[in-house]
């Protein structure tokens, strides 16, 4: 339902998800909750927040829920604000299907990815960004305000001592779904450039 509104939903833990909903109105959040309540016999709530960084937005939503800033008879806490843009990073391990898989057992790869996820989460959270594991060796980071040069530094810090390298596509757009699309296209561009002999670790695309 959020995808139909050009938003993105990420799992946080088994009973909680994060949605990046720039451009989705308060009324549309309410309608989505109504549909969820029709389909599931569960006590479901939506908390909405905004902020200069993704972490600040999540904190705003957390506070709204705890303060019970309820906007209607349904459990929708907080309110929407007009957002200017969303920046999404699509990060993956360089050469994971060849070099990494050749040198490590399947369980060792799982351990490596779990460790990588923890480091990415911590380093990017320090900069106000939120990191989510997509599966395989892929991660998405909601990362408004982090530039390309700073991204390279963060990725180097994360992989220090791990004998792997990361590449990253960055996408900017008015909605989360479009930003993710731009990020994935940017990552594909890195792969295409390598076929011509040009090595890029970071590539950015924007439709703003």
PyMOL CGO cylinders between C-alpha atoms (Angstrom):
from pymol import cmd
from pymol.cgo import CYLINDER

trace = [
    CYLINDER, 0.00, 0.00, 0.00, 2.84, 2.38, 0.75, 0.3, 1, 1, 1, 1, 1, 1,
    CYLINDER, 2.84, 2.38, 0.75, 4.59, 1.40, -2.48, 0.3, 1, 1, 1, 1, 1, 1,
    CYLINDER, 4.59, 1.40, -2.48, 1.47, 2.51, -4.38, 0.3, 1, 1, 1, 1, 1, 1,
    CYLINDER, 1.47, 2.51, -4.38, 2.09, 5.96, -2.85, 0.3, 1, 1, 1, 1, 1, 1,
    CYLINDER, 2.09, 5.96, -2.85, 5.76, 5.90, -3.99, 0.3, 1, 1, 1, 1, 1, 1,
    CYLINDER, 5.76, 5.90, -3.99, 6.94, 5.23, -0.43, 0.3, 1, 1, 1, 1, 1, 1,
    CYLINDER, 6.94, 5.23, -0.43, 9.26, 2.49, 0.85, 0.3, 1, 1, 1, 1, 1, 1,
    CYLINDER, 9.26, 2.49, 0.85, 8.85, 0.13, 3.82, 0.3, 1, 1, 1, 1, 1, 1,
    CYLINDER, 8.85, 0.13, 3.82, 11.78, -1.51, 5.63, 0.3, 1, 1, 1, 1, 1, 1,
    CYLINDER, 11.78, -1.51, 5.63, 11.70, -4.15, 8.38, 0.3, 1, 1, 1, 1, 1, 1,
    CYLINDER, 11.70, -4.15, 8.38, 13.11, -3.05, 11.72, 0.3, 1, 1, 1, 1, 1, 1,
    CYLINDER, 13.11, -3.05, 11.72, 12.07, -5.97, 13.94, 0.3, 1, 1, 1, 1, 1, 1,
    CYLINDER, 12.07, -5.97, 13.94, 9.39, -8.62, 13.82, 0.3, 1, 1, 1, 1, 1, 1,
    CYLINDER, 9.39, -8.62, 13.82, 6.50, -6.35, 14.87, 0.3, 1, 1, 1, 1, 1, 1,
    CYLINDER, 6.50, -6.35, 14.87, 7.80, -3.00, 13.65, 0.3, 1, 1, 1, 1, 1, 1,
    CYLINDER, 7.80, -3.00, 13.65, 8.55, -1.47, 10.27, 0.3, 1, 1, 1, 1, 1, 1,
    CYLINDER, 8.55, -1.47, 10.27, 9.88, 1.87, 9.06, 0.3, 1, 1, 1, 1, 1, 1,
    CYLINDER, 9.88, 1.87, 9.06, 8.24, 3.61, 6.11, 0.3, 1, 1, 1, 1, 1, 1,
    CYLINDER, 8.24, 3.61, 6.11, 9.86, 6.51, 4.26, 0.3, 1, 1, 1, 1, 1, 1,
    CYLINDER, 9.86, 6.51, 4.26, 6.76, 8.42, 3.22, 0.3, 1, 1, 1, 1, 1, 1,
    CYLINDER, 6.76, 8.42, 3.22, 7.74, 11.79, 1.76, 0.3, 1, 1, 1, 1, 1, 1,
    CYLINDER, 7.74, 11.79, 1.76, 4.81, 13.05, -0.30, 0.3, 1, 1, 1, 1, 1, 1,
    CYLINDER, 4.81, 13.05, -0.30, 2.22, 10.87, 1.47, 0.3, 1, 1, 1, 1, 1, 1,
    CYLINDER, 2.22, 10.87, 1.47, -0.46, 12.93, 3.23, 0.3, 1, 1, 1, 1, 1, 1,
    CYLINDER, -0.46, 12.93, 3.23, -1.77, 12.40, 6.75, 0.3, 1, 1, 1, 1, 1, 1,
    CYLINDER, -1.77, 12.40, 6.75, -5.10, 11.30, 5.27, 0.3, 1, 1, 1, 1, 1, 1,
    CYLINDER, -5.10, 11.30, 5.27, -3.36, 8.67, 3.13, 0.3, 1, 1, 1, 1, 1, 1,
    CYLINDER, -3.36, 8.67, 3.13, -1.57, 7.32, 6.20, 0.3, 1, 1, 1, 1, 1, 1,
    CYLINDER, -1.57, 7.32, 6.20, -4.97, 7.03, 7.91, 0.3, 1, 1, 1, 1, 1, 1,
    CYLINDER, -4.97, 7.03, 7.91, -6.48, 5.20, 4.92, 0.3, 1, 1, 1, 1, 1, 1,
    CYLINDER, -6.48, 5.20, 4.92, -3.59, 2.73, 4.87, 0.3, 1, 1, 1, 1, 1, 1,
    CYLINDER, -3.59, 2.73, 4.87, -4.09, 2.01, 8.57, 0.3, 1, 1, 1, 1, 1, 1,
    CYLINDER, -4.09, 2.01, 8.57, -7.81, 1.46, 7.98, 0.3, 1, 1, 1, 1, 1, 1,
    CYLINDER, -7.81, 1.46, 7.98, -7.02, -1.11, 5.28, 0.3, 1, 1, 1, 1, 1, 1,
    CYLINDER, -7.02, -1.11, 5.28, -4.50, -2.86, 7.53, 0.3, 1, 1, 1, 1, 1, 1,
    CYLINDER, -4.50, -2.86, 7.53, -7.04, -3.08, 10.35, 0.3, 1, 1, 1, 1, 1, 1,
    CYLINDER, -7.04, -3.08, 10.35, -9.59, -4.63, 7.98, 0.3, 1, 1, 1, 1, 1, 1,
    CYLINDER, -9.59, -4.63, 7.98, -7.15, -7.36, 6.98, 0.3, 1, 1, 1, 1, 1, 1,
    CYLINDER, -7.15, -7.36, 6.98, -5.47, -8.13, 10.30, 0.3, 1, 1, 1, 1, 1, 1,
    CYLINDER, -5.47, -8.13, 10.30, -6.92, -8.76, 13.74, 0.3, 1, 1, 1, 1, 1, 1,
    CYLINDER, -6.92, -8.76, 13.74, -4.07, -6.87, 15.40, 0.3, 1, 1, 1, 1, 1, 1,
    CYLINDER, -4.07, -6.87, 15.40, -3.56, -3.70, 17.40, 0.3, 1, 1, 1, 1, 1, 1,
    CYLINDER, -3.56, -3.70, 17.40, -1.75, -1.64, 14.73, 0.3, 1, 1, 1, 1, 1, 1,
    CYLINDER, -1.75, -1.64, 14.73, -0.61, 1.97, 15.02, 0.3, 1, 1, 1, 1, 1, 1,
    CYLINDER, -0.61, 1.97, 15.02, 1.26, 4.41, 12.80, 0.3, 1, 1, 1, 1, 1, 1,
    CYLINDER, 1.26, 4.41, 12.80, 3.59, 7.05, 14.22, 0.3, 1, 1, 1, 1, 1, 1,
    CYLINDER, 3.59, 7.05, 14.22, 4.70, 9.82, 11.88, 0.3, 1, 1, 1, 1, 1, 1,
    CYLINDER, 4.70, 9.82, 11.88, 7.75, 12.04, 12.27, 0.3, 1, 1, 1, 1, 1, 1,
    CYLINDER, 7.75, 12.04, 12.27, 9.87, 14.42, 10.26, 0.3, 1, 1, 1, 1, 1, 1,
    CYLINDER, 9.87, 14.42, 10.26, 13.34, 15.85, 10.69, 0.3, 1, 1, 1, 1, 1, 1,
    CYLINDER, 13.34, 15.85, 10.69, 16.45, 17.22, 9.10, 0.3, 1, 1, 1, 1, 1, 1,
    CYLINDER, 16.45, 17.22, 9.10, 17.96, 13.72, 9.02, 0.3, 1, 1, 1, 1, 1, 1,
    CYLINDER, 17.96, 13.72, 9.02, 16.30, 10.29, 8.82, 0.3, 1, 1, 1, 1, 1, 1,
    CYLINDER, 16.30, 10.29, 8.82, 17.33, 9.58, 12.41, 0.3, 1, 1, 1, 1, 1, 1,
    CYLINDER, 17.33, 9.58, 12.41, 15.68, 12.82, 13.60, 0.3, 1, 1, 1, 1, 1, 1,
    CYLINDER, 15.68, 12.82, 13.60, 12.52, 11.89, 11.69, 0.3, 1, 1, 1, 1, 1, 1,
    CYLINDER, 12.52, 11.89, 11.69, 12.42, 8.47, 13.36, 0.3, 1, 1, 1, 1, 1, 1,
    CYLINDER, 12.42, 8.47, 13.36, 12.99, 10.13, 16.76, 0.3, 1, 1, 1, 1, 1, 1,
    CYLINDER, 12.99, 10.13, 16.76, 10.14, 12.55, 16.10, 0.3, 1, 1, 1, 1, 1, 1,
    CYLINDER, 10.14, 12.55, 16.10, 7.83, 9.62, 15.29, 0.3, 1, 1, 1, 1, 1, 1,
    CYLINDER, 7.83, 9.62, 15.29, 8.99, 7.78, 18.43, 0.3, 1, 1, 1, 1, 1, 1,
    CYLINDER, 8.99, 7.78, 18.43, 8.22, 10.80, 20.60, 0.3, 1, 1, 1, 1, 1, 1,
    CYLINDER, 8.22, 10.80, 20.60, 4.80, 11.30, 19.00, 0.3, 1, 1, 1, 1, 1, 1,
    CYLINDER, 4.80, 11.30, 19.00, 3.87, 7.70, 19.84, 0.3, 1, 1, 1, 1, 1, 1,
    CYLINDER, 3.87, 7.70, 19.84, 5.06, 7.99, 23.44, 0.3, 1, 1, 1, 1, 1, 1,
    CYLINDER, 5.06, 7.99, 23.44, 3.32, 11.33, 23.94, 0.3, 1, 1, 1, 1, 1, 1,
    CYLINDER, 3.32, 11.33, 23.94, 0.14, 9.94, 22.34, 0.3, 1, 1, 1, 1, 1, 1,
    CYLINDER, 0.14, 9.94, 22.34, -0.12, 12.90, 19.96, 0.3, 1, 1, 1, 1, 1, 1,
    CYLINDER, -0.12, 12.90, 19.96, -3.14, 11.30, 18.29, 0.3, 1, 1, 1, 1, 1, 1,
    CYLINDER, -3.14, 11.30, 18.29, -4.70, 13.00, 15.25, 0.3, 1, 1, 1, 1, 1, 1,
    CYLINDER, -4.70, 13.00, 15.25, -7.93, 11.01, 15.00, 0.3, 1, 1, 1, 1, 1, 1,
    CYLINDER, -7.93, 11.01, 15.00, -9.85, 8.09, 16.54, 0.3, 1, 1, 1, 1, 1, 1,
    CYLINDER, -9.85, 8.09, 16.54, -7.43, 5.62, 14.94, 0.3, 1, 1, 1, 1, 1, 1,
    CYLINDER, -7.43, 5.62, 14.94, -3.94, 5.17, 16.38, 0.3, 1, 1, 1, 1, 1, 1,
    CYLINDER, -3.94, 5.17, 16.38, -2.15, 7.59, 14.07, 0.3, 1, 1, 1, 1, 1, 1,
    CYLINDER, -2.15, 7.59, 14.07, 0.30, 9.68, 16.05, 0.3, 1, 1, 1, 1, 1, 1,
    CYLINDER, 0.30, 9.68, 16.05, 2.15, 12.79, 14.87, 0.3, 1, 1, 1, 1, 1, 1,
    CYLINDER, 2.15, 12.79, 14.87, 1.63, 14.66, 11.62, 0.3, 1, 1, 1, 1, 1, 1,
    CYLINDER, 1.63, 14.66, 11.62, 3.09, 14.96, 8.15, 0.3, 1, 1, 1, 1, 1, 1,
    CYLINDER, 3.09, 14.96, 8.15, 5.16, 17.86, 6.84, 0.3, 1, 1, 1, 1, 1, 1,
    CYLINDER, 5.16, 17.86, 6.84, 6.16, 18.79, 3.33, 0.3, 1, 1, 1, 1, 1, 1,
    CYLINDER, 6.16, 18.79, 3.33, 9.56, 17.22, 2.62, 0.3, 1, 1, 1, 1, 1, 1,
    CYLINDER, 9.56, 17.22, 2.62, 11.99, 18.54, 0.06, 0.3, 1, 1, 1, 1, 1, 1,
    CYLINDER, 11.99, 18.54, 0.06, 13.76, 15.34, -1.03, 0.3, 1, 1, 1, 1, 1, 1,
    CYLINDER, 13.76, 15.34, -1.03, 14.85, 11.81, -0.10, 0.3, 1, 1, 1, 1, 1, 1,
    CYLINDER, 14.85, 11.81, -0.10, 18.39, 10.49, -0.48, 0.3, 1, 1, 1, 1, 1, 1,
    CYLINDER, 18.39, 10.49, -0.48, 18.80, 6.71, -0.67, 0.3, 1, 1, 1, 1, 1, 1,
    CYLINDER, 18.80, 6.71, -0.67, 22.04, 4.76, -0.92, 0.3, 1, 1, 1, 1, 1, 1,
    CYLINDER, 22.04, 4.76, -0.92, 22.19, 1.24, -2.37, 0.3, 1, 1, 1, 1, 1, 1,
    CYLINDER, 22.19, 1.24, -2.37, 25.32, -0.43, -1.01, 0.3, 1, 1, 1, 1, 1, 1,
    CYLINDER, 25.32, -0.43, -1.01, 26.70, -3.84, -1.92, 0.3, 1, 1, 1, 1, 1, 1,
    CYLINDER, 26.70, -3.84, -1.92, 29.88, -5.87, -1.51, 0.3, 1, 1, 1, 1, 1, 1,
    CYLINDER, 29.88, -5.87, -1.51, 32.30, -5.55, -4.40, 0.3, 1, 1, 1, 1, 1, 1,
    CYLINDER, 32.30, -5.55, -4.40, 32.94, -8.93, -6.03, 0.3, 1, 1, 1, 1, 1, 1,
    CYLINDER, 32.94, -8.93, -6.03, 30.88, -10.90, -3.52, 0.3, 1, 1, 1, 1, 1, 1,
    CYLINDER, 30.88, -10.90, -3.52, 29.81, -13.58, -6.00, 0.3, 1, 1, 1, 1, 1, 1,
    CYLINDER, 29.81, -13.58, -6.00, 33.38, -14.26, -7.10, 0.3, 1, 1, 1, 1, 1, 1,
    CYLINDER, 33.38, -14.26, -7.10, 36.11, -13.26, -4.64, 0.3, 1, 1, 1, 1, 1, 1,
    CYLINDER, 36.11, -13.26, -4.64, 34.19, -13.50, -1.35, 0.3, 1, 1, 1, 1, 1, 1,
    CYLINDER, 34.19, -13.50, -1.35, 32.30, -16.71, -2.20, 0.3, 1, 1, 1, 1, 1, 1,
    CYLINDER, 32.30, -16.71, -2.20, 35.53, -18.32, -3.36, 0.3, 1, 1, 1, 1, 1, 1,
    CYLINDER, 35.53, -18.32, -3.36, 37.42, -17.61, -0.14, 0.3, 1, 1, 1, 1, 1, 1,
    CYLINDER, 37.42, -17.61, -0.14, 34.71, -18.18, 2.50, 0.3, 1, 1, 1, 1, 1, 1,
    CYLINDER, 34.71, -18.18, 2.50, 32.26, -20.92, 3.41, 0.3, 1, 1, 1, 1, 1, 1,
    CYLINDER, 32.26, -20.92, 3.41, 28.51, -20.11, 3.32, 0.3, 1, 1, 1, 1, 1, 1,
    CYLINDER, 28.51, -20.11, 3.32, 28.35, -19.73, 7.11, 0.3, 1, 1, 1, 1, 1, 1,
    CYLINDER, 28.35, -19.73, 7.11, 31.43, -17.51, 7.15, 0.3, 1, 1, 1, 1, 1, 1,
    CYLINDER, 31.43, -17.51, 7.15, 29.77, -15.31, 4.52, 0.3, 1, 1, 1, 1, 1, 1,
    CYLINDER, 29.77, -15.31, 4.52, 26.68, -15.01, 6.75, 0.3, 1, 1, 1, 1, 1, 1,
    CYLINDER, 26.68, -15.01, 6.75, 28.91, -13.98, 9.66, 0.3, 1, 1, 1, 1, 1, 1,
    CYLINDER, 28.91, -13.98, 9.66, 30.69, -11.43, 7.46, 0.3, 1, 1, 1, 1, 1, 1,
    CYLINDER, 30.69, -11.43, 7.46, 27.41, -9.88, 6.27, 0.3, 1, 1, 1, 1, 1, 1,
    CYLINDER, 27.41, -9.88, 6.27, 26.00, -9.71, 9.82, 0.3, 1, 1, 1, 1, 1, 1,
    CYLINDER, 26.00, -9.71, 9.82, 29.17, -7.97, 11.01, 0.3, 1, 1, 1, 1, 1, 1,
    CYLINDER, 29.17, -7.97, 11.01, 29.06, -5.63, 8.02, 0.3, 1, 1, 1, 1, 1, 1,
    CYLINDER, 29.06, -5.63, 8.02, 25.43, -4.77, 8.72, 0.3, 1, 1, 1, 1, 1, 1,
    CYLINDER, 25.43, -4.77, 8.72, 26.20, -3.90, 12.33, 0.3, 1, 1, 1, 1, 1, 1,
    CYLINDER, 26.20, -3.90, 12.33, 29.11, -1.65, 11.33, 0.3, 1, 1, 1, 1, 1, 1,
    CYLINDER, 29.11, -1.65, 11.33, 27.14, 0.10, 8.57, 0.3, 1, 1, 1, 1, 1, 1,
    CYLINDER, 27.14, 0.10, 8.57, 24.23, 0.65, 10.94, 0.3, 1, 1, 1, 1, 1, 1,
    CYLINDER, 24.23, 0.65, 10.94, 26.44, 2.18, 13.62, 0.3, 1, 1, 1, 1, 1, 1,
    CYLINDER, 26.44, 2.18, 13.62, 28.61, 4.39, 11.38, 0.3, 1, 1, 1, 1, 1, 1,
    CYLINDER, 28.61, 4.39, 11.38, 25.71, 5.79, 9.38, 0.3, 1, 1, 1, 1, 1, 1,
    CYLINDER, 25.71, 5.79, 9.38, 23.53, 6.28, 12.47, 0.3, 1, 1, 1, 1, 1, 1,
    CYLINDER, 23.53, 6.28, 12.47, 26.29, 8.52, 13.87, 0.3, 1, 1, 1, 1, 1, 1,
    CYLINDER, 26.29, 8.52, 13.87, 25.64, 10.73, 10.82, 0.3, 1, 1, 1, 1, 1, 1,
    CYLINDER, 25.64, 10.73, 10.82, 21.86, 10.67, 11.25, 0.3, 1, 1, 1, 1, 1, 1,
    CYLINDER, 21.86, 10.67, 11.25, 21.23, 7.99, 8.60, 0.3, 1, 1, 1, 1, 1, 1,
    CYLINDER, 21.23, 7.99, 8.60, 19.28, 4.71, 8.87, 0.3, 1, 1, 1, 1, 1, 1,
    CYLINDER, 19.28, 4.71, 8.87, 20.60, 1.45, 7.37, 0.3, 1, 1, 1, 1, 1, 1,
    CYLINDER, 20.60, 1.45, 7.37, 18.48, -1.55, 6.37, 0.3, 1, 1, 1, 1, 1, 1,
    CYLINDER, 18.48, -1.55, 6.37, 19.53, -5.03, 5.18, 0.3, 1, 1, 1, 1, 1, 1,
    CYLINDER, 19.53, -5.03, 5.18, 17.83, -6.08, 1.94, 0.3, 1, 1, 1, 1, 1, 1,
    CYLINDER, 17.83, -6.08, 1.94, 19.19, -9.62, 1.75, 0.3, 1, 1, 1, 1, 1, 1,
    CYLINDER, 19.19, -9.62, 1.75, 22.22, -11.18, 0.06, 0.3, 1, 1, 1, 1, 1, 1,
    CYLINDER, 22.22, -11.18, 0.06, 24.97, -8.56, 0.19, 0.3, 1, 1, 1, 1, 1, 1,
    CYLINDER, 24.97, -8.56, 0.19, 22.68, -5.57, -0.36, 0.3, 1, 1, 1, 1, 1, 1,
    CYLINDER, 22.68, -5.57, -0.36, 21.88, -2.70, 2.00, 0.3, 1, 1, 1, 1, 1, 1,
    CYLINDER, 21.88, -2.70, 2.00, 19.88, 0.50, 1.65, 0.3, 1, 1, 1, 1, 1, 1,
    CYLINDER, 19.88, 0.50, 1.65, 20.66, 3.61, 3.65, 0.3, 1, 1, 1, 1, 1, 1,
    CYLINDER, 20.66, 3.61, 3.65, 18.25, 6.53, 4.04, 0.3, 1, 1, 1, 1, 1, 1,
    CYLINDER, 18.25, 6.53, 4.04, 20.94, 9.17, 4.15, 0.3, 1, 1, 1, 1, 1, 1,
    CYLINDER, 20.94, 9.17, 4.15, 19.82, 12.76, 3.61, 0.3, 1, 1, 1, 1, 1, 1,
    CYLINDER, 19.82, 12.76, 3.61, 22.66, 15.22, 4.08, 0.3, 1, 1, 1, 1, 1, 1,
    CYLINDER, 22.66, 15.22, 4.08, 25.60, 12.85, 3.51, 0.3, 1, 1, 1, 1, 1, 1,
    CYLINDER, 25.60, 12.85, 3.51, 27.74, 13.75, 0.48, 0.3, 1, 1, 1, 1, 1, 1,
    CYLINDER, 27.74, 13.75, 0.48, 29.74, 11.47, -1.82, 0.3, 1, 1, 1, 1, 1, 1,
    CYLINDER, 29.74, 11.47, -1.82, 33.13, 12.25, -0.26, 0.3, 1, 1, 1, 1, 1, 1,
    CYLINDER, 33.13, 12.25, -0.26, 31.85, 11.58, 3.25, 0.3, 1, 1, 1, 1, 1, 1,
    CYLINDER, 31.85, 11.58, 3.25, 30.24, 8.35, 2.02, 0.3, 1, 1, 1, 1, 1, 1,
    CYLINDER, 30.24, 8.35, 2.02, 33.60, 7.07, 0.76, 0.3, 1, 1, 1, 1, 1, 1,
    CYLINDER, 33.60, 7.07, 0.76, 35.16, 7.81, 4.16, 0.3, 1, 1, 1, 1, 1, 1,
    CYLINDER, 35.16, 7.81, 4.16, 32.35, 6.02, 6.00, 0.3, 1, 1, 1, 1, 1, 1,
    CYLINDER, 32.35, 6.02, 6.00, 32.55, 2.94, 3.78, 0.3, 1, 1, 1, 1, 1, 1,
    CYLINDER, 32.55, 2.94, 3.78, 36.34, 2.79, 4.28, 0.3, 1, 1, 1, 1, 1, 1,
    CYLINDER, 36.34, 2.79, 4.28, 35.88, 2.99, 8.06, 0.3, 1, 1, 1, 1, 1, 1,
    CYLINDER, 35.88, 2.99, 8.06, 33.29, 0.21, 7.97, 0.3, 1, 1, 1, 1, 1, 1,
    CYLINDER, 33.29, 0.21, 7.97, 35.43, -2.18, 5.93, 0.3, 1, 1, 1, 1, 1, 1,
    CYLINDER, 35.43, -2.18, 5.93, 38.73, -1.43, 7.69, 0.3, 1, 1, 1, 1, 1, 1,
    CYLINDER, 38.73, -1.43, 7.69, 40.32, -4.82, 8.44, 0.3, 1, 1, 1, 1, 1, 1,
    CYLINDER, 40.32, -4.82, 8.44, 37.54, -6.80, 6.74, 0.3, 1, 1, 1, 1, 1, 1,
    CYLINDER, 37.54, -6.80, 6.74, 39.33, -7.52, 3.41, 0.3, 1, 1, 1, 1, 1, 1,
    CYLINDER, 39.33, -7.52, 3.41, 36.30, -6.45, 1.39, 0.3, 1, 1, 1, 1, 1, 1,
    CYLINDER, 36.30, -6.45, 1.39, 35.32, -3.31, -0.51, 0.3, 1, 1, 1, 1, 1, 1,
    CYLINDER, 35.32, -3.31, -0.51, 31.91, -1.72, -0.91, 0.3, 1, 1, 1, 1, 1, 1,
    CYLINDER, 31.91, -1.72, -0.91, 30.39, 0.15, -3.82, 0.3, 1, 1, 1, 1, 1, 1,
    CYLINDER, 30.39, 0.15, -3.82, 27.46, 2.52, -3.51, 0.3, 1, 1, 1, 1, 1, 1,
    CYLINDER, 27.46, 2.52, -3.51, 24.83, 4.03, -5.77, 0.3, 1, 1, 1, 1, 1, 1,
    CYLINDER, 24.83, 4.03, -5.77, 23.22, 7.23, -4.48, 0.3, 1, 1, 1, 1, 1, 1,
    CYLINDER, 23.22, 7.23, -4.48, 19.79, 8.39, -5.59, 0.3, 1, 1, 1, 1, 1, 1,
    CYLINDER, 19.79, 8.39, -5.59, 17.95, 11.64, -4.86, 0.3, 1, 1, 1, 1, 1, 1,
    CYLINDER, 17.95, 11.64, -4.86, 14.27, 12.26, -5.58, 0.3, 1, 1, 1, 1, 1, 1,
    CYLINDER, 14.27, 12.26, -5.58, 11.09, 13.75, -4.15, 0.3, 1, 1, 1, 1, 1, 1,
    CYLINDER, 11.09, 13.75, -4.15, 9.82, 10.32, -3.05, 0.3, 1, 1, 1, 1, 1, 1,
    CYLINDER, 9.82, 10.32, -3.05, 11.51, 7.32, -1.45, 0.3, 1, 1, 1, 1, 1, 1,
    CYLINDER, 11.51, 7.32, -1.45, 10.62, 4.83, -4.18, 0.3, 1, 1, 1, 1, 1, 1,
    CYLINDER, 10.62, 4.83, -4.18, 12.05, 7.07, -6.91, 0.3, 1, 1, 1, 1, 1, 1,
    CYLINDER, 12.05, 7.07, -6.91, 15.19, 7.75, -4.85, 0.3, 1, 1, 1, 1, 1, 1,
    CYLINDER, 15.19, 7.75, -4.85, 15.72, 3.98, -4.43, 0.3, 1, 1, 1, 1, 1, 1,
    CYLINDER, 15.72, 3.98, -4.43, 15.24, 3.51, -8.17, 0.3, 1, 1, 1, 1, 1, 1,
    CYLINDER, 15.24, 3.51, -8.17, 17.86, 6.20, -8.85, 0.3, 1, 1, 1, 1, 1, 1,
    CYLINDER, 17.86, 6.20, -8.85, 20.25, 4.57, -6.35, 0.3, 1, 1, 1, 1, 1, 1,
    CYLINDER, 20.25, 4.57, -6.35, 19.92, 1.15, -7.97, 0.3, 1, 1, 1, 1, 1, 1,
    CYLINDER, 19.92, 1.15, -7.97, 20.45, 2.66, -11.43, 0.3, 1, 1, 1, 1, 1, 1,
    CYLINDER, 20.45, 2.66, -11.43, 23.55, 4.41, -10.10, 0.3, 1, 1, 1, 1, 1, 1,
    CYLINDER, 23.55, 4.41, -10.10, 24.86, 1.07, -8.79, 0.3, 1, 1, 1, 1, 1, 1,
    CYLINDER, 24.86, 1.07, -8.79, 24.18, -0.53, -12.20, 0.3, 1, 1, 1, 1, 1, 1,
    CYLINDER, 24.18, -0.53, -12.20, 26.12, 2.32, -13.81, 0.3, 1, 1, 1, 1, 1, 1,
    CYLINDER, 26.12, 2.32, -13.81, 29.14, 1.48, -11.64, 0.3, 1, 1, 1, 1, 1, 1,
    CYLINDER, 29.14, 1.48, -11.64, 28.98, -2.10, -12.92, 0.3, 1, 1, 1, 1, 1, 1,
    CYLINDER, 28.98, -2.10, -12.92, 28.62, -0.95, -16.54, 0.3, 1, 1, 1, 1, 1, 1,
    CYLINDER, 28.62, -0.95, -16.54, 31.56, 1.46, -16.22, 0.3, 1, 1, 1, 1, 1, 1,
    CYLINDER, 31.56, 1.46, -16.22, 33.77, -1.34, -14.93, 0.3, 1, 1, 1, 1, 1, 1,
    CYLINDER, 33.77, -1.34, -14.93, 33.16, -3.26, -18.13, 0.3, 1, 1, 1, 1, 1, 1,
    CYLINDER, 33.16, -3.26, -18.13, 34.84, -0.37, -19.95, 0.3, 1, 1, 1, 1, 1, 1,
    CYLINDER, 34.84, -0.37, -19.95, 37.76, -0.32, -17.51, 0.3, 1, 1, 1, 1, 1, 1,
    CYLINDER, 37.76, -0.32, -17.51, 36.62, 2.69, -15.49, 0.3, 1, 1, 1, 1, 1, 1,
    CYLINDER, 36.62, 2.69, -15.49, 36.56, 2.01, -11.75, 0.3, 1, 1, 1, 1, 1, 1,
    CYLINDER, 36.56, 2.01, -11.75, 34.06, 3.97, -9.65, 0.3, 1, 1, 1, 1, 1, 1,
    CYLINDER, 34.06, 3.97, -9.65, 33.08, 3.18, -6.08, 0.3, 1, 1, 1, 1, 1, 1,
    CYLINDER, 33.08, 3.18, -6.08, 30.41, 5.87, -5.76, 0.3, 1, 1, 1, 1, 1, 1,
    CYLINDER, 30.41, 5.87, -5.76, 27.99, 7.10, -8.40, 0.3, 1, 1, 1, 1, 1, 1,
    CYLINDER, 27.99, 7.10, -8.40, 25.06, 9.47, -7.92, 0.3, 1, 1, 1, 1, 1, 1,
    CYLINDER, 25.06, 9.47, -7.92, 21.85, 10.01, -9.88, 0.3, 1, 1, 1, 1, 1, 1,
    CYLINDER, 21.85, 10.01, -9.88, 19.14, 12.56, -9.17, 0.3, 1, 1, 1, 1, 1, 1,
    CYLINDER, 19.14, 12.56, -9.17, 15.77, 13.43, -10.65, 0.3, 1, 1, 1, 1, 1, 1,
    CYLINDER, 15.77, 13.43, -10.65, 15.26, 16.58, -8.60, 0.3, 1, 1, 1, 1, 1, 1,
]
cmd.load_cgo(trace, "trace")
